[in-house]
Amino acid sequence: MSRTVGVFVGSLRQDSYNRRLALAMEKLAPDGLVFKHIRIDGLPLYNQDFDSNYPDSCRQLKQEVEACDALLFVTPEYNRSVPGVLKNAIDIASRPYGTNSFAGKPAGVIGCSIGAIGSALAQQHLRNTLAYLDVPTLGQPEVFIHMTDDLIAADGTIKEPSTRQFLQGYMDRYVAWLERFLS
């Protein structure tokens, strides 16, 4: 059975390590999972004044989220939290009140950073936000990757066998969890 996973990469940087991680996860996924990268650049900053007349880019974001069966958030850590651009996209897709596009969609939360703790604190903040938005998240295993420039290539090829094995274990668990949750 085919499932669509909406992928949110919390970094806009052209050579984003988290984009590399997202591509690596796609390569580890079984047939039947289709990954749709949801763009978060170009969105206006959320403003409650939008609620009466949402801008087209915001409506498009909500529609893309609603078309997905599941979600995968791949986030760096900026100043011990979630990047503002990712939080902004979440705020837009969860509003106006009563039209939360995320509600009930199962999600994975992973990330990497050049810092020693990977993106542990950003992921915890993100999980708190998602819990409030009724987005169940896979709790274990956690993926806090201490990224180096040569760990994952720009095309998502994982160069370190132990990292590949670890991420394959996460993907296998994520897929099994999605199937239990969505069936």
C-alpha positions as CSV (number, residue, x, y, z in Angstrom):
1,M,0.0,0.0,0.0
2,S,1.4,3.4,-0.9
3,R,1.7,6.1,1.7
4,T,2.7,9.7,1.3
5,V,5.0,11.2,3.9
6,G,5.2,15.0,4.0
7,V,8.8,16.0,4.8
8,F,9.6,19.3,6.6
9,V,13.2,20.2,6.5
10,G,13.8,23.0,9.0
11,S,16.7,24.6,7.2
12,L,16.6,26.7,4.1
13,R,20.4,26.6,3.5
14,Q,21.2,25.3,0.0
15,D,23.6,22.6,1.3
16,S,21.6,21.9,4.4
17,Y,22.8,18.9,6.5
18,N,19.2,18.2,7.4
19,R,18.2,18.1,3.8
20,R,21.0,15.5,3.3
21,L,19.6,13.6,6.2
22,A,16.1,13.7,4.8
23,L,17.3,12.4,1.4
24,A,19.2,9.6,3.2
25,M,16.0,8.5,5.0
26,E,14.2,8.4,1.7
27,K,16.9,6.0,0.3
28,L,16.4,3.7,3.3
29,A,12.6,3.6,3.0
30,P,10.8,0.6,1.5
31,D,8.8,0.8,-1.8
32,G,5.4,2.2,-1.1
33,L,6.5,5.2,0.8
34,V,6.4,8.3,-1.3
35,F,8.2,11.4,0.2
36,K,6.9,14.8,-0.6
37,H,9.1,17.6,0.4
38,I,7.0,20.5,1.6
39,R,8.6,23.8,0.9
40,I,8.5,26.3,3.8
41,D,10.5,29.1,2.1
42,G,8.5,31.9,0.7
43,L,5.8,31.8,3.3
44,P,4.9,35.1,4.9
45,L,5.3,35.4,8.7
46,Y,2.2,34.1,10.4
47,N,-0.2,36.9,11.3
48,Q,-3.7,36.3,12.8
49,D,-5.0,38.9,10.4
50,F,-4.7,36.2,7.8
51,D,-7.3,34.1,9.5
52,S,-10.2,35.8,7.7
53,N,-8.4,35.6,4.2
54,Y,-5.5,33.2,4.1
55,P,-2.8,34.0,1.5
56,D,-2.5,31.6,-1.4
57,S,0.9,30.3,-0.3
58,C,-0.6,29.5,3.2
59,R,-3.6,27.7,1.7
60,Q,-1.3,25.7,-0.5
61,L,0.8,24.6,2.5
62,K,-2.3,23.5,4.4
63,Q,-3.5,21.5,1.3
64,E,-0.1,19.8,0.9
65,V,-0.1,18.7,4.6
66,E,-3.7,17.5,4.3
67,A,-2.8,15.4,1.3
68,C,-0.2,13.4,3.3
69,D,-0.7,10.3,5.3
70,A,2.2,10.9,7.6
71,L,4.9,13.4,8.4
72,L,8.7,13.5,8.9
73,F,10.2,16.6,10.5
74,V,14.0,16.9,10.0
75,T,15.3,19.8,12.0
76,P,18.5,21.5,12.9
77,E,18.9,23.3,16.2
78,Y,19.2,27.0,16.3
79,N,20.0,28.6,19.6
80,R,18.7,25.5,21.5
81,S,15.3,25.4,19.7
82,V,13.5,25.0,16.4
83,P,14.4,27.2,13.5
84,G,11.9,30.1,13.2
85,V,11.1,29.2,9.6
86,L,9.9,25.7,10.6
87,K,7.8,27.1,13.5
88,N,6.3,29.7,11.2
89,A,5.2,26.9,8.8
90,I,3.7,24.9,11.6
91,D,1.8,28.0,12.9
92,I,0.5,28.7,9.4
93,A,-0.7,25.1,8.7
94,S,-2.3,24.8,12.1
95,R,-4.4,27.9,11.8
96,P,-7.0,29.4,11.7
97,Y,-8.4,27.9,14.9
98,G,-10.4,24.8,14.1
99,T,-8.6,24.0,10.8
100,N,-5.4,22.4,12.0
101,S,-4.0,20.6,9.0
102,F,-1.7,18.4,11.1
103,A,-4.3,16.9,13.4
104,G,-4.1,13.2,13.7
105,K,-1.2,12.7,11.3
106,P,1.6,10.4,12.7
107,A,5.1,11.9,12.6
108,G,8.7,11.2,13.0
109,V,11.1,13.8,14.4
110,I,14.8,13.6,13.6
111,G,17.6,15.9,13.0
112,C,21.3,16.7,12.9
113,S,23.6,19.5,13.8
114,I,27.3,20.2,14.0
115,G,26.9,20.6,17.8
116,A,27.7,17.7,20.1
117,I,24.1,17.1,21.1
118,G,22.8,16.9,17.5
119,S,19.4,18.6,17.6
120,A,18.1,17.1,20.9
121,L,16.7,20.3,22.3
122,A,15.1,21.5,19.1
123,Q,13.5,18.1,18.7
124,Q,12.1,18.3,22.3
125,H,10.6,21.7,21.6
126,L,9.2,20.5,18.3
127,R,7.6,17.4,20.0
128,N,5.9,19.7,22.6
129,T,4.4,21.8,19.8
130,L,3.3,18.7,17.8
131,A,1.7,17.2,20.9
132,Y,-0.4,20.3,21.4
133,L,-1.4,20.1,17.7
134,D,-2.6,16.4,18.0
135,V,0.3,15.0,16.0
136,P,1.4,11.7,17.5
137,T,5.2,11.2,17.2
138,L,7.3,8.1,17.3
139,G,9.1,8.2,20.6
140,Q,11.9,5.7,20.1
141,P,14.5,5.4,18.7
142,E,15.6,9.0,18.8
143,V,17.9,10.4,16.1
144,F,20.3,13.1,17.3
145,I,23.1,13.1,14.6
146,H,26.3,15.0,15.3
147,M,26.9,15.9,11.7
148,T,30.2,16.2,9.9
149,D,30.6,17.3,6.3
150,D,31.6,13.9,5.1
151,L,29.0,11.8,7.0
152,I,26.1,12.1,4.4
153,A,26.7,13.2,0.8
154,A,24.6,15.9,-0.8
155,D,22.6,13.3,-2.6
156,G,21.8,11.5,0.7
157,T,24.3,8.7,0.4
158,I,25.4,7.7,3.8
159,K,29.1,7.2,3.9
160,E,29.6,5.7,7.4
161,P,28.3,2.0,7.7
162,S,27.4,2.3,11.4
163,T,25.3,5.5,10.6
164,R,23.6,3.7,7.8
165,Q,22.7,0.8,10.0
166,F,21.4,3.1,12.8
167,L,19.3,5.1,10.4
168,Q,18.0,2.0,8.7
169,G,16.9,0.8,12.2
170,Y,15.0,4.1,12.7
171,M,13.4,3.8,9.2
172,D,12.3,0.2,9.9
173,R,10.7,1.2,13.2
174,Y,9.1,4.3,11.7
175,V,7.5,2.3,8.9
176,A,6.2,-0.4,11.2
177,W,4.8,2.3,13.5
178,L,3.1,4.1,10.6
179,E,1.5,0.8,9.4
180,R,0.1,0.1,12.9
181,F,-1.0,3.6,13.3
182,L,-2.6,4.1,9.9
183,S,-4.2,0.6,9.5
